[in-house]
Amino acid sequence: ILNVEQSPQSLHVQEGDSTNFTCSFPSSNFYALHWYRWETAKSPEALFVMTLNGDEKKKGRISATLNTKEGYSYLYIKGSQPEDSATYLCAFNNQGGKLIFGQGTELSVKP
Amino acid sequence: DAGITQSPRHKVTETGTPVTLRCHQTENHRYMYWYRQDPGHGLRLIHYSYGVKDTDKGEVSDGYSVSRSKTEDFLLTLESATSSQTSVYFCAISEWGAGKSYNEQFFGPGTRLTVL
């Protein structure tokens, strides 16, 4: 069984703080790494898909980096806002097409 | 948003009763998936389908069965519900393999199932 680990499990920050969290995954059989944003009572929503070592993706205040050789990805949020409060999920996409999800990082941003 | 609906959205049932959850898509995607989401576990794959009548097991398939008689519908059945199957169930769809190099999945709104 492949392990995909996310840390921390939860994070509480103040509005305006910048924050980051980690997704660790196996460095073998890698095809892609997905980040999803999941708000309570809604569907998980795709943020980024990264496929190449060294990839950096950005969407507004949220960005992500990828290191496939050491098996980790970072998600950064600059100047957190209360609407960023959500669970952020990463998923390892192996070469067989299966997605293996981490347990998520629950972010709470206080005004 | 991808056209994915799930029904029912909420259900409370008793141990031992059969339960069927429905996922319906309007995107004509080949692949459909059922996941369960539990605290501390992220999303875990129950079963998936790669075409009409073509299904396979995921990592937590015990106690669940699926059927796909039409491209647009994927049913998840709990033959005899147990309290350990209390969870939030998500359906997902993807076009993996149809010119896509990675498996980007789109999720439905979820079904919250409580087994008493």
Interface residues (C-beta under 8 A of the other chain):
Chain A: I1 V4 Q6 Q9 Y31 A32 H34 Y36 A41 K42 S43 P44 E45 A46 V49 T51 L89 A91 N93 G97 K98 L99 F101 G102 Q103 G104
Chain B: D1 I4 Y35 G40 H41 G42 L43 R44 L45 E59 F90 W96 G97 S101 Y102 N103 E104 Q105 F106 F107 G108 P109 G110
